[in-house]
């Protein structure tokens, strides 16, 4: 682990939004382990109590961890109290209900970003701001997609398709979600350019996130591809046979690095991890669950043609965690299903 000086001192408070989420719970854990204090935002304190009971009780008891309720992320001033006294913000929360109507998703997501940026801008203590974007803010990663994704790449296709005239069929939900990620990240950079706030901003753009769950609901969410294979959700897995996959702990670490690395500024880190096909997953799953019958291998193994420069992200993993590369796929899958929260046999 690096002994590099940090942008904010240990013991500082960091606000983590959407605290019960898959990525946010790991960001929280890593921040606490590095000696920071964490204030997590949740919509419902009772439903979030597991964070304290199951994982962070000692930190809560010592005053280093607390939860605050923010029922409506998009409301003006929603985060004014939450940002009080924090040195950094990790804005991870997003609208994840997969509503196919863009009017119900995109404006609210953008408003949530604008709201927390305005709150952070009014709080003098905020020195760093990290935002969770996505690969789909830059490109829609289909087998037909080609080319190199860079800092200036945007998924214009998703915007156009999401806002096409109704009816808003369920099949549009993923496009609407993608459009919300595009619009939210673009709104963030526009706010930074227009307002020049006093804090440093970095953006993390992960692809398919897998790995160790910290709660049972993390194992069965829409984006858990391994669960989709277990449940034989053929419509989904047949459509998306290949993608980039990254470990949740690597993604969380890059969020932490976006907060604490003093040299990282205005970054848009493509955090895609490994290129893989379900035929790379299935042998590992059969080995880990020999008693379960999985779908047969697909006739053809192929990979996305898309590429991007991930060297900066990998270099940061090495600088701050001593890693030479992304966590291997076998290790990611093993940690995803060999733990107490994975209930599917």
Secondary structure, 3 states (H helix, E strand, C coil): CCCCCECCCCCCEEEECCCCCHHHHHHHHHHHHCCCEEEEEECCCHHHHHHHHHHHHHHHHCCCEEEEECCCCCCCCCCCCCCCCCCEEEECCCCCCCCCCHHHCHHHHHHHHHHHHHHHHHCCCCCEEEEECCHHHHCCCCCCCCCEECCCCCCHHHHHHHCCCCCCCHHHHHHHHHHHHHHHHHHHHHHHHHHCCCCEEEEEEECEEECCCCCHHHHCCCCCHHHHHHCCCHHHHHHCCEEEEEEHHHHHHHHHHHHHECCCCCCEEEECCEEEEHHHHHHHHHHHCCCCCCCCCCCCCCCCCCEECCHHHHHHHHHHHCCCCCCCHHHHHHHHHCCCCCCCC
